[in-house]
Amino acid sequence: MQFTKNTSKDKFFSFGTISKIIIAVLIIVFGFILINQINFPTSDKQIEKILPNENFKTIK
């Protein structure tokens, strides 16, 4: 019977995997913060469309 030593470090939650996840989350949060800081201009013009009464149908 032959024994083999498993020396691979293929754990699911290794330090590299956890650090990559943390960096990705920080980049996403930082992106949301930057987008919220941008002040987009709002329109002062009121958009109003008058619909004629003939387009409406009464359902009974």
N, C-alpha and C positions, 0 to 999 in steps of 0.2 A: 504494500500500500504506500502510495507516494503522497506526501503532503506538499501543498504549494502555499506560499506566503502571499497574501493579498496586500499589495502595497499601493494600490490605486486610491486616489483621494476623490472618488466620484460620489461624494455625498450630496444629497439634494440641497441641503442648507449649509453649504460651505461658506467660508468667509468671503470669497470672491462673488458668489451668487448674491449673498445678502448685501454686499456693498454696491453691486450693480443695481439692485432693486431700490436701495435707498437713494442713490444718485439719480435714477430715473424719476422717482417720486419728487425729489427736490427740484429737478428741472421743470417738471410739470407744474408744481406749485408756484415756482418763481415766474413761469410764463403766465399763469393766471393773474398773478399780482401785477405784472407789467401791463397786461391787456386792460386790467381794471383802472390803471392810472391814466390811460388815454382818454381824453375828452373829445368824443365825436360830436360834430356840430348837429344841432337839431334844427328842423325846418320850422320857420315861423309862419309859413303859409298853411292855411287850413285847406285840407283836401275834402271837397264836398261834391258829390255827384247827385243830381236830382233825377230820380227815376219816375217816369210817367206811370200813372195809375193803370194803364192798359196792360202792363207787364205782370201785374199781380192777379192771381186767380184765387177765388174764395173756395175753400174746400169745406163741405158740410158733411 
